[in-house]
Amino acid sequence: PGTPSSEILPAVAHFYKEEGIDAAVVEWCVNEKVAFEIAATASFAGKRAAVTMKQVGLNVAYDPFMSVAYNDIAAGFLVVVADDPGPHSSQTEQDSRFAAMMAKVPVFDPSSPREAKEMVKFAYNLSEKYNILVMLRPGLRVCHARQNVPIESIDFSPRKGNFVKNPERWVCLPAIRRRHHERLNQKIREISKERDIFSWIESPKKAEVGIIASGVSYAIAKDIVNNYSLDIPLMKVGRAFPLDETLLEEFLSLCDRVLVFEETYPVVELQIPDRSRVLGKWNEVVPSSGELTPEVIASVMAKFFDISVPQIPSDYDEALSSLGIRVRKPILCAGCPHRASFFAMRKAFPKGVYPSDIGCYTLGINQKAVDSVMCMGGAVTMGSGFSVSLEDDIPIVSTIGDSTFYHMGVPGLINAVYNKHKFILFILDNHTTAMTGGQPTPEFGINLMKDGERVDLLKLIQGCGVDFVKVVNPYNVSDTVSALKDAWEYVRNNGRVAVVIAKHPCKLLERKRYDKKVYVDKETCTGCRYCVSEFGCPGLGFDEEGKKAFVDPRFCINCGVCVQVCPTKAIKEE
């Protein structure tokens, strides 16, 4: 899972259960590459298949994605990739339509939830007509929108799997692939000449400047055109690659110049033959980064049409200030075990280097406990990279969540063992995939439609060849500090990677307050602010007038970790 795609697969499982359909297979997989390969193989065996992911998940699945694009698949195969223009919850705002164009895979760009649903049926028909992989690319605004959607009767009759052996079709040898590539090129040429029912021209009158818009950008541009009663040609793009050639030629005959709105790469723009007429991202008329919000699109259109740009009311800032609302940066939850782990790590190695990973624990940056983040699994391999680059006396502690470790951390750990890299891998095991919706990890053997087998985290690490593994409860700060120091001693003496697992459930799973009430002894508190500046739990506050810390009962769960943190022992348990 991954925002903004996380809700798709649970919704599929929910509706299958609601309809009482037992023949369907709906699974969480350890990563997108694995998921893609399983779904692709199902399509090879005659079963319709789909795989869902966010845009950076496609990076993980890119190897099979590029390969399967060449195959003559046996049954409909759809890859749903949710993009994140902005970005709002991702490390990139890459455009998956561009990846589809590179792979020569047809891609649909829905402008609404209803259209996304309609495109799925059409995409499967297209996939089976041409025996080709097809992509559906909903953006953040489509994924997080709600819309009433009519549902027609659906045929749930299961198809019987049947794999027909044919090495010419299924084996990716270079000589065979040359022939596959020629067929793929022909398929794309034929599809480009097909009428796209999700693309059309509105107000087909001649004008100096017309607009081509794809996906959500079309919905926004259409609203602006309607609001200002602009009498200009507007072309909606549904199939972003390959474009409907006939419709594009018709539209280009209506205007001298073309203003193109799309998120976030110039995919449609690059398919327009006469680039000298294009007003878009390449010539910086349209921003080439960031989300194309109504304000952004209106500001671009105002350069060519008689419209006004939406303005924030002049009294907005004053009204906001009068409410007394403080702007808060994102922080870990009260009682989050990761906060305790980060505190112990910095206490053990105040001058250490802390590579980290993708997860809610990235918010350890607020505790100065995250020095670098690259991608999922990157914490492990960055630990390796730092270990071969820095002096041996600099402690390197890589932090990674349990679900991220299962996802992409295992190969990096095997490589670290193999190459004798010297760092500590600190696995923050909170028993769930917390940031993207609380999905289970393989450690518990729970899946969407049926339970599977547990994959024991400790045995997995030992199976990678790690000799030093310690498991701690991060709520016990002194024990965690001791385990980390023991691990570094092992690393220095043996020249090998060591692993410490901080095991405690996510508070969103546990959802309880502990019995012993935590309070601040005002007489003992010196007002040093150490608890709020270095630990930063939202269950703690600071009275600026009285210059004393206090426990906020709205958020505090009485975990007691702050009792161990306070340097003057002013925070106590009843």
Secondary structure, DSSP 4 states (H G I P E B T S, - for coil): --TTSTTHHHHHHHHHHHHT--S------SSHHHHHHHHHHHHHTT--EEEEEEHHHHHHTHHHHHHHTTS--SS-EEEEEE--SS-SSSS----HHHHHHHHT--EE--SSHHHHHHHHHHHHHHHHHHT--EEE---HHHHT------------PPPPP-----HHHH---HHHHHHHHHHHHHHHHHHHTS--TT-EEES---EEEEEEEETHHHHHHHHHHHHTT----EEEESEEES--HHHHHHHHTTEEEEEEE-SSS-TTGGG-S-GGGEESTTTTSS-SSS---HHHHHHHHTTTSS-------TTHHHHHHHTTPPP----PPTT-HHHHHHHHHHHH-TT-B-EE-SSGGGGGGGGT---EE-STTHHHHHHHHHHTTS-TTS-BEEEEEHHHIIIIIHHHHHHHHHTT---EEEEEE-SSBTTTT-BPPGGGT--SSS------HHHHHHHTT---EEEE-TTSHHHHHHHHHHHHHHHHHH-S-EEEEEE---HHHH----SSPEEE-TTT-----HIIIII--TTEEEETTTTEEEE-TTT-----HHHHH-TTS-EEE-
